[in-house]
Amino acid sequence: MMETSLALSLSGLSFMMAVIWGSPLIRILRHFKVGKLIRVEGPTSHIIKMGTPTMGGLMIIMPVTLVTVLLNAASLLGLNVLGRSVLLPLLVMLAYGVLGGIDDWEGIRGPRRGLGMRARTKFALQLILGIITAIGLRYFLEVPELYWPGYDKPISLGIAYIPLAAFVIVAMSNAVNLTDGLDGLAGLISATAFAAYGGIALLKGQVFLARFCFTIVGALFGFLWFNVHPAQLFMGDLGSLSLGATLGVVALMTGHWILLPLIAIIPVSEAVSVSLQVLYFRRTGGKRLFRMAPIHHHFELGGWSETQVVQRFWLVSLLFAMFGVAVALV
């Protein structure tokens, strides 16, 4: 009970820090005209969002970083609140945040205005970071490589763990990035997934990881305070790439990463919808499987309002996240 109370307290702390930091950040972003450029090929209803401040992922990353670093420093005073194991997912959040921030900035002020970093360059950097992180997970943290539902002992994957772990990190980074297209969607879905893995970590005795997860949940709630429809700012790639990669790392640290298609069903579905759309378009010579991809735009063009898509996607996410936690405890 004490572990749960402390995890929730950290969540409340990071929430308050994000909310306090939110309004000044929005003013700073507006002052420097760090505004979102809306894709021409996107739904026409989104044109009204042109110029809304982006790079709001700073509102999430800063409180999480501050809380994690300060509580690790507190261990020098004999307070055992957060362990060094959570420094790896924190570093991943920061590294992918920097990558996403560069992508955002290039899309706003750089030579590729409106486009951002070249896809091949961004993917290559994501992959390099993913491989380095996978090596750290296996050889330094020595995390359980895979828990299969219904089987108590972790399964060793050998050297195959490195490419699999790197794939999970990069795939989730891009999946959450694709989910970030509607007000509040990526934030709600990410908070649900982190809460689910925080619960799994808590029940499995990984208390430091659980506290880290709930610290992120609190910061996400603080961000959502300003990101719900109509959004005052967007998280940008700075937020979505870092959250997705960190979610992948957290899942890998619990050993229950095979449950990501359940716990993170919406980001996974968004990524699959884009892949299917591209494949179908090429195979059929220009026909479309969905009205528009990612799939949240398909439902928008089908008549659902933006808030209906977000709320219904979140309900599905919550249901499958609970199911994923239940499977992890089998």
NUGUGU-69961 format. One line per 5 residues: their letters; for each residue x, y, z of N, C-alpha, C, CB. Coordinates in steps of 0.2 Angstrom, whole numbers, plus 2048, in hexadecimal, padded with zeros to 3 digits. Glycine has a CB too. Layout:
N
a> X/Y/Z/X/Y/Z/X/Y/Z/X/Y/Z; ...
END
This chain:
330
mmets> 804/7FA/800/800/800/800/804/806/800/7FB/800/806; 80A/806/804/80E/80C/804/811/80D/7FD/814/80B/809; 813/808/7FA/816/809/7F3/811/80C/7EE/819/802/7F0; 80B/80A/7EF/806/80D/7EA/805/814/7EC/7FF/809/7EB; 805/816/7F3/804/81D/7F5/809/821/7F2/803/81D/7FC
lalsl> 810/81F/7F3/815/823/7F1/815/824/7E9/81C/820/7F3; 814/81F/7E6/813/81F/7DE/80E/825/7DC/812/819/7DB; 808/824/7DF/803/829/7DE/805/830/7E0/7FC/827/7E1; 809/831/7E6/80B/837/7E8/810/83A/7E3/80E/837/7EF; 814/836/7E0/819/839/7DB/815/83B/7D5/81E/834/7D9
sglsf> 80F/837/7D3/80B/839/7CE/808/840/7CF/806/834/7CD; 806/841/7D5/803/848/7D7/808/84D/7D6/7FF/847/7DD; 80E/84C/7D9/813/851/7D9/815/853/7D1/819/84E/7DC; 816/84E/7CD/818/850/7C6/812/853/7C3/81A/849/7C2; 80C/851/7C4/806/855/7C1/806/85C/7C3/7FF/852/7C4
mmavi> 807/85E/7CA/807/865/7CC/80D/869/7C9/808/865/7D3; 813/865/7C8/818/869/7C5/817/86A/7BD/81E/864/7C5; 814/866/7BA/812/867/7B3/80D/86C/7B2/80F/860/7B0; 808/86C/7B6/803/871/7B6/805/878/7B7/7FD/870/7BB; 80A/879/7BC/80D/87F/7BE/811/882/7B8/811/87F/7C4
wgspl> 815/87D/7B5/81A/87F/7B0/816/880/7A9/81F/879/7AF; 810/87D/7A9/80C/87E/7A2/80B/885/79F/806/87A/7A3; 808/889/7A3/807/890/7A0/80D/894/79E/803/894/7A6; 812/894/7A3/818/897/7A0/81B/894/79A/81D/897/7A6; 81B/88E/799/81E/88A/793/81A/88C/78D/81D/883/794
irilr> 813/88D/78E/80F/88E/788/811/896/786/807/88E/78A; 811/89A/78B/813/8A1/789/81A/8A1/786/813/8A5/790; 81F/89D/788/826/89D/785/825/89B/77E/82A/899/789; 821/895/77D/821/893/776/81D/897/771/81D/88C/776; 818/89B/774/815/8A0/770/819/8A6/76E/80F/8A2/773
hfkvg> 81D/8A8/773/822/8AD/772/827/8AC/76D/826/8AF/779; 82A/8A6/76C/82E/8A4/767/82B/8A1/761/833/89F/76A; 824/8A1/761/820/89F/75B/822/898/759/821/8A4/755; 822/894/75E/823/88C/75D/81C/889/75C/827/889/763; 819/88B/756/813/888/755/812/883/750/80F/88E/752
klirv> 80D/87E/751/80C/878/74D/80A/87A/746/807/874/750; 80D/877/741/80B/877/73A/807/871/738/812/878/735; 801/872/736/7FC/86D/734/7FD/86A/72D/7F5/86F/735; 7FE/864/72D/7FF/861/726/7F9/862/721/7FF/859/727; 7FA/864/71B/7F5/866/716/7F1/860/715/7F9/868/710
egpts> 7F4/85A/715/7F0/854/713/7EC/851/719/7F5/84E/711; 7EC/854/71F/7E8/852/725/7E1/855/724/7EC/855/72B; 7DD/853/729/7D6/855/729/7D6/85C/729/7D2/852/72F; 7D1/85F/725/7D0/867/725/7CE/86A/72B/7CB/868/71F; 7CB/866/730/7C9/868/736/7CF/86A/73B/7C4/863/739
hiikm> 7D5/868/739/7DA/869/73D/7DE/870/73B/7DF/863/73D; 7DC/873/736/7DF/879/734/7DF/87E/739/7DC/87B/72D; 7DA/87E/73D/7D9/883/742/7DE/883/748/7D2/882/745; 7E1/87D/748/7E7/87C/74D/7ED/87F/74B/7E7/874/74E; 7EE/881/745/7F4/884/742/7F7/88A/747/7F3/887/73C
gtptm> 7FD/889/749/800/88E/74E/800/88C/755/7FD/894/74C; 7FC/887/757/7FC/885/75E/803/883/760/7F7/87F/75F; 805/885/766/80C/884/768/80D/87C/768/80D/887/76F; 813/87A/766/815/873/766/81B/872/76B/816/870/75F; 81E/86C/76B/824/86B/76F/821/86B/777/829/870/76E
gglmi> 81B/869/778/818/869/77E/81B/863/782/811/869/77E; 81E/85F/77F/821/859/783/826/85B/788/825/854/77E; 828/861/788/82D/864/78D/829/864/794/82F/86B/78B; 822/865/793/81E/866/799/81E/85F/79D/817/868/798; 81F/85A/799/81F/853/79C/826/851/79E/81C/84E/797
impvt> 82B/852/79A/832/850/79B/835/853/7A1/836/851/795; 834/85A/7A2/837/85E/7A7/835/85C/7AE/836/865/7A6; 82F/85B/7B0/82D/859/7B7/830/852/7B8/826/859/7B8; 82F/84D/7B3/831/846/7B4/839/846/7B5/830/842/7AE; 83D/84A/7B2/844/84A/7B2/846/84D/7B9/847/84E/7AD
lvtvl> 842/852/7BB/844/856/7C2/842/851/7C7/840/85C/7C2; 83C/84E/7C7/83B/849/7CD/83F/844/7CD/833/847/7CC; 841/840/7C7/845/83B/7C7/84C/83C/7CA/845/838/7C0; 84F/842/7C7/856/843/7C9/856/845/7D1/858/849/7C5; 851/849/7D3/852/84B/7DA/851/845/7DF/84C/850/7DB
lnaas> 84C/841/7DD/84B/83B/7E1/851/836/7E1/845/837/7DF; 854/836/7DB/85A/832/7DB/860/835/7DF/85D/831/7D4; 860/83B/7DF/865/83F/7E3/864/83E/7EB/865/846/7E1; 85D/83D/7EC/85B/83C/7F3/85E/836/7F6/854/83C/7F4; 860/831/7F2/863/82B/7F4/869/82C/7F8/863/826/7EE
llgln> 86D/831/7F6/873/833/7F9/872/835/801/876/839/7F6; 86C/837/802/86A/838/809/867/833/80D/865/83E/809; 867/82D/809/864/827/80C/85D/826/80B/865/827/814; 85A/82A/807/853/829/805/852/824/7FF/84F/830/804; 84F/81F/800/84E/81A/7FA/848/81B/7F7/84F/813/7FD
vlgrs> 847/820/7F3/841/822/7EF/841/81F/7E8/840/829/7F0; 846/821/7E4/847/81F/7DD/84E/81C/7DC/845/825/7D8; 84E/816/7D9/855/813/7D8/858/815/7D1/854/80B/7D8; 85E/813/7D0/862/815/7CA/85F/812/7C4/869/814/7CB; 85B/80D/7C5/859/809/7BF/854/80D/7BB/855/803/7C1
vllpl> 851/812/7BE/84C/816/7BA/850/81C/7B6/847/819/7BE; 857/81C/7B7/85A/821/7B3/85B/81F/7AC/861/822/7B6; 85B/819/7AA/85B/817/7A3/855/819/79F/85C/80F/7A3; 84F/818/7A2/849/81A/79E/848/822/79E/842/817/7A1; 84B/825/7A3/84B/82C/7A3/850/82F/79E/84E/82F/7AA
lvmla> 856/82C/79D/85B/82E/798/858/82C/791/861/82A/798; 854/827/790/850/826/78A/84B/82B/788/84D/81F/78A; 848/82D/78D/843/832/78D/846/839/78A/83F/834/793; 84C/83A/78D/84F/841/78C/852/840/785/855/842/791; 855/83A/783/858/839/77C/853/83A/777/85C/833/77C
ygvlg> 84E/836/777/849/837/772/845/83D/772/844/831/773; 845/841/778/842/847/778/846/84C/774/842/84A/780; 84D/84C/775/851/850/771/850/84F/76A/859/84F/773; 850/848/768/84F/847/761/848/84A/75E/84F/83F/760; 843/849/762/83D/84B/760/83D/853/760/837/849/765
giddw> 840/856/765/841/85D/765/844/860/75E/844/860/76B; 849/85D/75C/84D/85F/756/848/85E/750/853/85B/755; 844/859/750/83F/857/74B/83A/85D/74B/83C/850/74C; 838/85F/751/833/864/751/835/86B/74F/830/865/758; 83B/86C/751/83E/873/74F/840/873/748/845/874/753
egirg> 842/86E/745/843/86E/73D/83D/86F/73A/847/867/73B; 837/86C/73C/831/86D/739/82E/873/73A/82C/868/73C; 830/877/73F/82E/87E/740/832/883/73D/82D/87F/747; 838/883/73E/83D/888/73C/843/886/737/840/88B/742; 844/87F/736/849/87D/733/848/87D/72B/84A/876/735
prrgl> 84D/87A/727/84C/87A/720/846/876/71D/853/878/71D; 844/871/721/83F/86D/720/838/86F/723/841/865/721; 837/875/723/831/878/726/82B/874/724/831/87F/725; 827/872/729/821/86E/728/822/867/727/81E/871/722; 828/865/727/82A/85E/726/82E/85B/72C/82D/85D/71F
gmrar> 832/85F/72E/837/85C/734/83C/858/731/832/858/738; 840/854/736/845/850/734/844/84B/72F/848/84D/73A; 849/849/72B/848/844/726/846/83D/729/84E/843/721; 841/83A/727/83F/834/72A/844/82F/72B/839/831/726; 849/82E/726/84E/829/726/853/82B/72C/852/828/720
tkfal> 855/831/72C/859/834/731/856/833/738/85B/83B/730; 850/835/739/84D/834/740/84D/82C/742/846/837/73F; 84B/828/73D/84A/821/73E/851/81E/740/847/81D/738; 856/820/73D/85D/81E/73E/85F/81F/745/862/820/739; 85E/826/747/860/828/74E/85C/824/753/85F/830/74E
qlilg> 855/823/752/851/81F/756/854/818/757/84A/81F/754; 856/815/752/858/80F/752/85F/80E/756/859/80C/74B; 863/813/755/86A/813/759/868/813/760/86E/819/756; 864/818/762/862/819/769/85F/813/76C/85D/81F/76A; 85B/810/768/857/809/76A/85C/804/76B/852/807/765
iitai> 861/803/767/866/7FE/768/86A/7FF/76E/86A/7FD/762; 86C/805/76F/870/807/775/86C/805/77B/872/80E/775; 866/807/77B/861/806/781/860/7FF/782/85A/809/780; 85F/7FB/77D/85E/7F3/77D/864/7F0/781/85D/7F0/776; 86A/7F2/77F/871/7F0/782/871/7F1/789/877/7F3/77E
glryf> 86F/7F8/78B/86F/7FA/792/86A/7F5/796/86D/801/792; 864/7F4/793/85F/7F0/797/862/7E9/798/859/7F0/792; 865/7E6/793/867/7DF/794/86D/7DE/798/868/7DC/78D; 872/7E2/797/879/7E1/79A/87A/7E5/7A0/87E/7E2/795; 876/7EB/7A1/878/7EF/7A7/872/7EE/7AC/878/7F6/7A5
levpe> 86C/7EF/7AA/866/7EE/7AF/864/7E7/7B0/860/7F2/7AC; 866/7E3/7AB/864/7DB/7AB/85D/7DA/7AC/869/7D8/7B0; 859/7DE/7A8/851/7DD/7A9/84F/7D6/7A7/84E/7E3/7A5; 849/7D4/7AA/846/7CE/7A7/845/7CE/7A0/840/7CC/7AB; 847/7CA/79B/847/7CB/794/840/7CA/792/84B/7C6/791
lywpg> 83C/7C5/794/835/7C4/792/831/7C0/797/835/7C0/78B; 82C/7C2/799/827/7BE/79D/821/7BC/798/824/7C2/7A3; 820/7B6/798/81A/7B3/794/815/7B2/799/81C/7AC/790; 80F/7B4/797/809/7B4/79B/808/7AC/79D/803/7B6/797; 807/7AC/7A4/806/7A5/7A7/80C/7A1/7A8/802/7A1/7A2
ydkpi> 812/7A4/7A7/818/7A1/7A8/81C/7A6/7AD/81C/7A0/7A2; 81E/7A3/7B3/821/7A7/7B8/828/7AA/7B7/821/7A4/7BF; 82C/7A6/7B4/833/7A7/7B3/834/7AB/7AD/837/7A1/7B3; 839/7B0/7AD/83A/7B4/7A7/83E/7AF/7A2/83F/7BA/7A8; 83C/7B0/79B/83F/7AD/796/845/7B0/793/83A/7AB/790
slgia> 84B/7AD/792/851/7B0/78F/850/7B0/788/857/7AC/792; 852/7B5/785/852/7B6/77D/859/7B6/77A/84E/7BC/77B; 85E/7B6/77F/864/7B6/77C/866/7BD/778/866/7B1/777; 86A/7BD/773/86C/7C3/770/866/7C6/76C/872/7C1/76B; 861/7C2/76A/85B/7C4/767/858/7C9/76B/857/7BE/765
yipla> 859/7CA/771/856/7CF/775/857/7D6/773/857/7CE/77C; 85D/7D7/770/860/7DE/76E/85C/7E1/769/867/7DE/76C; 85B/7DD/763/857/7E0/75D/84F/7E0/75F/858/7DC/757; 84D/7DB/763/846/7DB/765/844/7E1/769/844/7D5/769; 849/7E3/76E/848/7E8/773/848/7EF/76F/84D/7E8/778
afviv> 84D/7EF/76A/84E/7F5/766/848/7F7/762/854/7F5/762; 845/7F1/75F/83F/7F2/75B/839/7F4/760/83D/7EB/758; 838/7F2/766/833/7F4/76A/834/7FB/76C/833/7F0/771; 83A/7FE/76D/83B/805/76F/839/809/769/842/806/771; 83C/808/763/83B/80C/75D/834/80C/75B/840/80A/757
amsna> 831/806/75B/82A/805/759/825/809/75D/828/7FD/759; 826/809/764/822/80C/768/823/814/768/823/80A/76F; 829/816/766/82A/81D/765/826/820/75F/832/81E/764; 826/81C/75A/823/81E/754/81B/81D/755/825/81A/74E; 819/818/758/812/817/759/80F/81C/75D/811/810/75D
vnltd> 812/81F/763/80F/824/766/80F/82B/762/813/825/76D; 814/82B/75E/815/831/75A/80F/832/755/81C/831/756; 80D/82C/752/808/82C/74E/801/82D/751/807/825/74A; 801/82B/758/7FB/82C/75C/7F9/833/75D/7FB/828/762; 7FF/837/75D/7FE/83E/75F/7FB/842/759/805/841/761
gldgl> 7F5/842/758/7F2/846/753/7EB/849/755/7F0/841/74D; 7E9/848/75B/7E3/84B/75D/7E4/84D/764/7DD/846/75D; 7E0/853/766/7E1/856/76D/7E0/851/772/7DC/85C/76D; 7E5/84F/776/7E4/84B/77C/7E5/844/77B/7DE/84C/77F; 7E5/842/774/7E5/83A/773/7EC/837/775/7E5/839/76B
aglis> 7F2/839/773/7F8/836/775/7F9/837/77C/7FE/839/771; 7F7/83C/77F/7F8/83D/787/7F4/838/78B/7F6/844/789; 7EE/837/789/7E9/833/78D/7EC/82B/78C/7E2/833/78A; 7ED/82A/785/7EF/823/784/7F6/821/787/7F0/822/77C; 7FB/826/787/801/825/78A/800/824/792/806/82A/789
atafa> 7FC/828/795/7FB/828/79C/7F8/822/79E/7F7/82E/79F; 7F3/81F/79A/7F0/819/79C/7F5/813/79C/7EB/817/797; 7FA/813/796/7FF/80E/796/804/80E/79B/802/80E/78F; 806/814/79D/80B/814/7A2/808/812/7A9/80E/81C/7A3; 802/814/7AA/7FF/812/7B0/7FE/80A/7B1/7F8/815/7B1
ayggi> 7FC/807/7AB/7FC/800/7AB/803/7FD/7AC/7F9/7FE/7A4; 808/7FF/7A9/80F/7FC/7AA/811/7FE/7B1/814/7FE/7A5; 80F/804/7B4/811/806/7BB/80D/801/7C0/80F/80D/7BC; 807/7FF/7BE/804/7FA/7C2/807/7F3/7C2/7FC/7F9/7C0; 809/7F1/7BC/80C/7EB/7BB/813/7EB/7BF/80E/7E9/7B4
allkg> 817/7F0/7BE/81D/7F1/7C2/81C/7F0/7CA/821/7F7/7C0; 817/7F4/7CC/816/7F4/7D3/814/7ED/7D6/810/7F9/7D5; 810/7E9/7D2/80E/7E3/7D4/813/7DE/7D3/808/7E0/7D0; 818/7DF/7CF/81E/7DB/7CE/824/7DC/7D3/820/7DB/7C7; 823/7E2/7D7/828/7E4/7DC/82D/7E8/7D9/82B/7DE/7DE
qvfla> 82C/7EB/7D3/831/7F0/7D0/82F/7F7/7D2/831/7EF/7C8; 830/7F9/7D8/82D/7FF/7DB/82F/805/7D8/82E/7FF/7E2; 836/805/7D6/839/80B/7D4/836/80C/7CD/841/80A/7D3; 835/807/7C9/833/808/7C2/82B/80A/7C2/833/801/7BE; 828/807/7C7/821/80A/7C8/820/811/7CA/81D/805/7CE
rfcft> 824/813/7CE/824/81A/7D0/826/81F/7CA/829/81C/7D6; 82B/81D/7C6/82D/820/7C0/827/821/7BB/833/81D/7BD; 823/81B/7BA/81D/81B/7B6/818/820/7B8/81A/814/7B5; 817/820/7BF/811/824/7C1/813/82C/7C1/80F/822/7C8; 81A/82D/7C2/81C/834/7C1/81B/836/7BA/824/834/7C2
ivgal> 81C/832/7B5/81A/834/7AE/813/835/7AD/81D/82E/7A9; 80F/830/7B0/807/831/7B0/805/838/7B3/804/82B/7B4; 808/83A/7B8/806/840/7BB/808/846/7B6/80A/841/7C2; 80E/846/7B4/810/84B/7AF/80C/84B/7A9/817/84A/7AD; 80A/845/7A6/805/845/7A1/7FE/848/7A2/804/83E/79E
fgflw> 7FC/847/7A8/7F5/84A/7AA/7F6/852/7AA/7F3/847/7B1; 7FC/854/7AD/7FD/85B/7AD/7FD/85E/7A6/804/85D/7B0; 800/85A/7A1/801/85C/79A/7FA/85C/797/805/858/796; 7F6/857/799/7EF/857/796/7EA/85D/799/7EC/850/798; 7EC/860/79E/7E9/865/7A1/7E8/86B/79B/7EC/868/7A7
fnvhp> 7EE/86B/797/7EE/870/792/7ED/86E/78B/7F5/874/792; 7ED/867/78A/7ED/864/784/7E6/861/782/7F2/85E/784; 7E1/861/787/7DA/85F/785/7D7/863/780/7D6/85E/78B; 7D2/861/77C/7CF/865/777/7CB/86B/77A/7CA/861/773; 7CC/871/777/7D1/873/772/7D8/874/775/7CF/879/76E
aqlfm> 7DD/871/772/7E4/871/775/7E7/877/775/7E8/86C/771; 7EA/879/77B/7EE/87F/77B/7F5/87E/779/7EE/882/782; 7F8/878/779/7FE/876/776/7FE/86F/774/804/878/77B; 803/86D/770/804/866/76E/80A/863/771/804/865/766; 80B/85C/772/811/85A/774/816/859/76F/810/853/777
gdlgs> 815/859/769/81A/859/763/81E/852/764/81E/85F/764; 822/852/75F/827/84C/75F/82B/84B/765/82B/84C/758; 82D/851/768/831/851/76E/82D/84D/773/831/859/770; 827/84E/774/823/84A/779/821/843/777/81D/84D/77A; 81F/842/770/81C/83C/76E/822/836/76D/818/83C/768
lslga> 827/838/76A/82D/834/769/830/831/770/832/837/765; 830/836/774/833/834/77B/82F/830/77F/835/83B/77F; 828/832/77F/823/82E/783/823/826/780/81D/831/783; 823/826/779/822/81F/776/829/81B/778/822/820/76F; 82E/81E/777/835/81A/779/835/818/780/83B/81E/777
tlgvv> 833/81D/784/833/81B/78C/82E/816/78D/832/822/790; 828/816/78A/824/811/78B/826/80A/789/81D/812/788; 82A/80A/784/82D/804/782/832/801/786/830/805/77B; 836/806/789/83B/804/78E/838/801/795/840/80A/790; 833/805/797/82F/803/79D/82D/7FC/79C/82A/808/79F
almtg> 829/7FA/796/827/7F4/795/82C/7EE/795/823/7F4/78E; 832/7F0/792/837/7EB/792/83A/7EA/799/83D/7EE/78D; 83A/7EF/79D/83D/7EE/7A4/838/7EA/7A8/83E/7F5/7A7; 832/7EA/7A7/82E/7E5/7AA/82E/7DE/7A8/826/7E8/7AA; 830/7DD/7A2/831/7D7/79E/82A/7D5/79B/832/7D2/7A4
hwill> 825/7D9/79C/81E/7D8/799/81D/7DC/792/819/7DA/79E; 823/7DD/78F/822/7E1/788/81E/7DE/783/829/7E3/786; 81D/7D7/784/818/7D4/77F/811/7D6/77F/819/7CC/780; 80F/7D9/785/809/7DB/786/807/7E2/783/807/7DB/78E; 80C/7E5/780/80C/7EC/77D/806/7ED/778/812/7EE/77A
pliai> 805/7E8/774/7FF/7E8/76F/7F8/7E9/773/7FF/7E2/76B; 7F8/7E6/779/7F2/7E7/77D/7F2/7EE/781/7F1/7E1/782; 7F7/7EF/785/7F7/7F5/789/7F8/7FB/785/7FD/7F4/78E; 7FB/7FB/780/7FC/801/77B/7F8/7FF/775/803/802/77A; 7F2/7FD/775/7EF/7FB/76F/7ED/800/76A/7E8/7F8/771
ipvse> 7EC/806/76C/7EB/80C/768/7F1/80E/764/7E8/812/76C; 7F7/80F/767/7FD/811/763/7FF/80B/75F/803/812/768; 7FE/805/761/800/800/75C/7FB/800/756/7FF/7F9/760; 7F4/801/757/7F0/801/752/7F1/807/74D/7E9/802/755; 7F3/80C/750/7F5/812/74C/7FA/811/747/7F6/818/750
avsvs> 800/80D/74A/805/80C/746/804/806/741/80B/809/74A; 800/801/742/7FE/7FC/73E/7F9/7FF/738/7FA/7F7/741; 7F5/804/73A/7F1/807/735/7F5/80B/730/7EC/80C/738; 7FA/80E/732/7FE/812/72D/802/80D/728/803/816/731; 804/807/72B/808/802/727/803/7FF/722/80B/7FD/72C
lqvly> 7FD/7FD/725/7F8/7FA/720/7F6/7FF/71A/7F2/7F8/724; 7F5/805/71C/7F3/80A/717/7F9/80B/712/7F2/811/71B; 7FF/80B/714/804/80C/70F/805/806/70B/80B/80D/713; 804/800/70E/805/7FA/70A/7FF/7F9/705/805/7F4/70F; 7F9/7FA/707/7F3/7F9/703/7F3/7FE/6FD/7ED/7FA/707
frrtg> 7F6/805/6FF/7F6/80A/6FA/7FB/808/6F4/7F9/810/6FD; 801/805/6F6/806/803/6F1/803/7FC/6ED/80C/801/6F5; 800/7F8/6F1/7FE/7F2/6ED/7F8/7F3/6E9/7FC/7EC/6F3; 7F4/7F8/6EA/7EE/7F9/6E6/7EE/7FE/6E1/7E8/7FA/6EB; 7F4/801/6E1/7F5/807/6DC/7F2/80D/6DE/7F3/805/6D5
gkrlf> 7F1/80F/6E4/7EE/815/6E6/7E8/815/6EA/7ED/819/6E0; 7E5/80F/6EC/7DF/80E/6F0/7E1/80F/6F7/7DB/808/6EE; 7DC/811/6FB/7DD/812/702/7D9/80D/706/7DB/819/704; 7DC/80A/70B/7D9/805/710/7D4/809/715/7DE/801/713; 7D7/80E/717/7D4/813/71C/7D3/81A/719/7D8/814/723
rmapi> 7CE/81D/71B/7CD/824/718/7D3/828/719/7C7/828/71C; 7D6/828/71F/7DD/82B/720/7E0/827/726/7DC/833/722; 7E7/827/725/7EB/824/72B/7EF/829/72E/7EF/81E/728; 7F1/829/735/7EF/824/739/7E7/823/73A/7F2/825/740; 7E5/81E/73E/7DE/81C/73E/7DA/821/741/7DE/815/741
hhhfe> 7DC/825/746/7D8/82A/749/7D5/82F/744/7DC/82E/74E; 7D9/830/73F/7D6/834/739/7D1/831/735/7DC/837/735; 7D1/82A/735/7CC/826/731/7C5/827/735/7CE/81F/731; 7C5/827/73B/7BF/828/73F/7BC/82F/73F/7C0/826/746; 7C1/834/73F/7BF/83B/73E/7BC/83C/738/7C6/83F/73F
lggws> 7BE/83A/732/7BB/83B/72C/7B5/837/72B/7C0/839/726; 7B4/832/72F/7AE/82E/72F/7A8/831/733/7AF/827/732; 7AA/837/736/7A4/83B/739/7A5/83B/741/79E/837/738; 7AA/838/744/7AB/839/74B/7AE/840/74C/7AF/833/74E; 7AC/843/752/7AF/849/754/7B6/848/757/7AB/84D/759
etqvv> 7BA/84D/757/7C1/84B/75A/7C1/849/761/7C5/852/75A; 7BC/84C/765/7BB/849/76C/7B9/842/76D/7B7/84E/770; 7B4/841/768/7B1/83A/768/7B7/835/766/7AC/839/763; 7BB/836/762/7C1/832/760/7C5/831/766/7C5/834/75A; 7C7/836/769/7CC/836/76F/7C9/832/775/7CE/83D/771
qrfwl> 7C2/834/776/7BF/830/77C/7BE/829/77B/7B8/833/77E; 7BC/827/775/7BB/820/773/7C1/81C/773/7B7/81F/76D; 7C6/81F/770/7CD/81C/76F/7D0/81B/777/7D2/820/76B; 7CF/820/77B/7D1/81F/782/7CD/81A/785/7D1/826/785; 7C7/819/784/7C3/814/788/7C6/80D/785/7BC/814/786
vsllf> 7C7/80C/77F/7CA/806/77C/7D1/804/780/7CA/806/775; 7D5/80A/780/7DB/809/783/7DB/807/78A/7DF/810/782; 7D7/80A/78E/7D6/808/795/7D4/801/796/7D1/80D/798; 7CF/7FF/792/7CC/7F8/792/7D2/7F3/791/7C7/7F7/78E; 7D6/7F4/78C/7DB/7EF/78A/7E1/7F0/78F/7DD/7F1/783
amfgv> 7E2/7F6/791/7E8/7F6/796/7E6/7F2/79C/7E9/7FE/798; 7E0/7F3/79F/7DE/7EE/7A4/7DE/7E7/7A3/7D7/7F0/7A7; 7DD/7E5/79D/7DD/7DE/79B/7E5/7DC/79B/7DA/7DD/794; 7E9/7E1/798/7F0/7DF/798/7F3/7DE/79F/7F4/7E5/794; 7F1/7E2/7A4/7F3/7E2/7AB/7F1/7DB/7AD/7F1/7E7/7AF
avalv> 7EB/7D9/7AC/7E8/7D3/7AE/7EC/7CD/7AB/7E1/7D2/7AD; 7EE/7CD/7A5/7F2/7C8/7A2/7F9/7C7/7A5/7F2/7C9/79A; 7FC/7CD/7A7/802/7CD/7AA/802/7CA/7B0/805/7D4/7AA; 7FD/7CA/7B4/7FC/7C7/7BA/7FA/7C0/7BA/7F8/7CB/7BF; 7F9/7BD/7B5/7F7/7B6/7B4/7FD/7B1/7B7/7F5/7B4/7AD
END
